Amino acid sequence: VPFCGEALLAHVRYGTDSENSIDRCHPVTRESNWMTRNLILAGNFNITNNEDLFSSLVKLGQHPRELSDTIMLLEKVGHFVDKENNDLYVKYSASGHDPQT
């Protein structure tokens, strides 16, 4: 994973569900062309209500790429990061701040 923020993370986790492959290794990234919206998540958890989380994300207008617990959590957090970034952008743009600086 190329450097994309102010923190570096190393994490080792064994697979608890599905197959073990390089595609399932942590950390999992949610990349954006907005620097403040990039997220990386690694965890030692096993969420069992993935279908419920998937449905709640679809209601928010998102369409996660898979049903893994890590992706569900990453997309849920990402939704609120995107919302907060947008709210701050609108707030500071309206008050005359240049969003490019």
C-alpha positions as CSV (number, residue, x, y, z in Angstrom):
1,V,0.0,0.0,0.0
2,P,1.6,3.3,-1.0
3,F,1.9,5.9,1.7
4,C,-1.3,7.9,1.8
5,G,-1.5,9.6,5.2
6,E,0.2,10.5,8.5
7,A,0.1,7.1,10.1
8,L,1.6,3.8,9.3
9,L,0.1,0.5,10.5
10,A,1.2,-3.1,10.6
11,H,-1.2,-5.9,11.5
12,V,-1.2,-9.7,11.3
13,R,-4.6,-11.5,11.4
14,Y,-5.7,-15.0,10.5
15,G,-8.7,-15.6,8.4
16,T,-11.9,-16.2,10.4
17,D,-14.3,-16.5,7.5
18,S,-14.2,-17.2,3.8
19,E,-10.9,-18.0,2.1
20,N,-7.3,-17.0,3.0
21,S,-5.8,-15.1,0.1
22,I,-3.7,-12.0,-0.6
23,D,-6.9,-10.1,-1.5
24,R,-8.2,-10.7,2.1
25,C,-5.1,-9.5,3.9
26,H,-5.3,-6.4,6.2
27,P,-5.1,-3.5,6.1
28,V,-8.0,-2.8,3.8
29,T,-8.1,0.5,2.1
30,R,-10.8,2.8,1.0
31,E,-9.1,5.2,-1.4
32,S,-10.4,8.6,-2.6
33,N,-8.9,11.3,-4.8
34,W,-9.6,13.6,-1.7
35,M,-6.6,13.3,0.6
36,T,-8.7,13.7,3.7
37,R,-11.1,10.9,2.7
38,N,-8.6,8.0,2.4
39,L,-9.1,5.3,5.1
40,I,-7.2,2.2,6.1
41,L,-8.6,-0.3,8.5
42,A,-7.2,-3.4,10.1
43,G,-9.0,-5.3,12.9
44,N,-9.3,-8.4,14.9
45,F,-13.1,-8.8,14.8
46,N,-15.8,-10.9,13.3
47,I,-19.0,-9.0,12.6
48,T,-22.0,-11.4,12.2
49,N,-24.7,-9.0,10.9
50,N,-23.1,-8.2,7.5
51,E,-26.3,-8.4,5.6
52,D,-27.9,-5.8,8.0
53,L,-24.9,-3.5,7.6
54,F,-25.0,-4.0,3.8
55,S,-28.7,-3.0,3.8
56,S,-28.1,0.1,5.9
57,L,-25.2,1.2,3.6
58,V,-27.4,0.8,0.5
59,K,-30.1,3.0,2.2
60,L,-27.4,5.6,2.6
61,G,-26.7,5.4,-1.1
62,Q,-23.6,3.3,-1.0
63,H,-22.9,0.0,-2.8
64,P,-20.1,-1.9,-1.0
65,R,-18.0,-4.1,-3.3
66,E,-18.4,-7.2,-1.0
67,L,-20.0,-8.5,2.2
68,S,-16.8,-8.9,4.4
69,D,-17.0,-7.5,7.9
70,T,-14.0,-5.3,7.3
71,I,-15.4,-3.8,4.1
72,M,-18.8,-3.2,5.8
73,L,-17.2,-1.4,8.7
74,L,-14.8,0.6,6.5
75,E,-17.7,1.8,4.3
76,K,-19.8,2.7,7.3
77,V,-17.0,4.8,8.8
78,G,-16.2,6.2,5.3
79,H,-19.7,7.4,4.8
80,F,-19.5,9.6,7.9
81,V,-16.0,10.8,7.0
82,D,-17.3,11.8,3.6
83,K,-20.3,13.6,5.1
84,E,-18.2,15.5,7.7
85,N,-15.6,16.5,5.0
86,N,-18.5,17.8,2.8
87,D,-20.0,19.7,5.7
88,L,-16.7,21.3,6.5
89,Y,-16.1,22.2,2.8
90,V,-19.5,23.9,2.5
91,K,-19.0,25.7,5.8
92,Y,-15.6,27.1,5.0
93,S,-16.4,27.8,1.4
94,A,-19.4,29.8,2.4
95,S,-17.3,31.9,4.8
96,G,-14.9,32.9,2.1
97,H,-12.1,30.5,2.7
98,D,-10.3,29.2,-0.4
99,P,-10.7,25.4,-0.4
100,Q,-7.4,25.1,-2.3
101,T,-5.3,26.4,0.6
